[in-house]
Amino acid sequence: MNTAKRIAHYFISALPEDQVPYWDFRLADDERMFKDSSAASIAASGLLELAAIVPVRKKSLYANAADRILRSLTENYATWELPEHEAILLHGTGSGTSFIDVSLIYGDYYYIEAVAKLNGWKHRIF
């Protein structure tokens, strides 16, 4: 669990203001061109898993970070106003050479999973 917490702290501290990471944390600031909504949704789901297993006094740190990420995804990256779009999230990035600034099915999956967890979903698929 300590490794998971260390990774979570690094991830949270490296997030930009809108709470959605660039596709690669290792890039210099001037090379950061593409956001990755799929990484944000995956991290939010994982942060909620972590919140479920840490002591009560630590839960809010991870749950609040997940909530901030999901709020940003919902308000800034979702396709609610694009009825012709078949995905939920925009601006996913699979790598620096392919799947750039697209919707990714696994980003949508983890977004829905994280929203469900945040709303009390107890039944896990895995």
N, C-alpha and C positions, 0 to 999 in steps of 0.2 A: 504494500500500500504506500510506503514511503516514496517509491519511485513514481508511482502514479501522481502523488501529490506534488512532487518536484516538477514533473512535466506539466501538470495543470498550472502551477504557479508561473512557470516560464511562459506558457501559452498566454495566460491572462495578461501578464505584464508586457508581452510583445504586441498585444492587439492595438491597432490604430483607434482613433477616436470613435469611428462608427462600429467598432467591435467585430468587424469582419476582416480576417487576415488577408494579406497578400499571399500569392500562391507559394512563395518560398521565403521563409524568415532569413535565410542566409544571404539574400541579395542586398546590395547596397541601396540606400534610400533612392538614389537616382535611377536604379534599375527596376524598381517596384512599379510595374505598370498594371498588373492584372490582380484583381481580387479573387478570392476563392470562397464562394458561398457554401460549397460542399464541405470544405474543411471546417467552416464555422458551425454548420449543422451537426457534423460528426462530433466536434468538440463539445457542443452544448449537450448532446446526448450523453457523452462520456462524463462530463462534469456533473450531470444529474445522477449518474451511477455512483460517482464518487461521493456526492452529497448523501447518498443513501447508506453509505457504510462507515462514514467518519463519525467521531463523537459529536453529540448534539451541538456543542459550542462552535464547531467548525462547519456545520452544514450550510449555514447561510453564505459563507464565502463562495462555495462552489455553486450553490443554487442561484445566488444572485448574479454571478457571472453568466451562467447559462441563460437566465432570464434576460439579461442585457443583450446577449447575442441574439436570442430569438426575437426580441422586440425589434432589433435593427433589421434582421432578415425579413420580418413581417412588414415593417414599414418602408424599407428601402430596396429590397431585393426580390420581393414576391411579384407574381404576375397577375395580381387581382384585377388590374385595369387593362389587361391585355387578353380579352376573351378568345382570341385566335391562338393563343399560346397553349400548348398542351402540358407544359411542366409547371411546377410551382415556383421554383427559384431561378433567377437569372444570375449571370456572372459567376459561374463555376469554372474552375480551371483544373484540368486533369494533369497537365505538365506544362513546361515552358515551350514545348514544341508541338503539342497537339491538344485538342479539346480546350481551347482558350476562349474564355468569355462566353461560355455556353451554359445551357441547362444540363445538369447531370442527374440521372435517375437515382443514384445513391445519395446525392445531396437532398433530393426530395424525400427519400425514405427516412433519412436520419432527422430531417426537419420535422416530419410528422411524428416520428418516434419521440423526439425530444418534447414537442408540444404535448403529446399524450402523457409523457412522464410528468411534466410540469403540472398537468391537470389531474394527477392522481392515478394514472393508469398503472395497474399492478400486474397485469398479465404480460409476460414477456414471450416473445417468439422464440428466443434462444435461451 
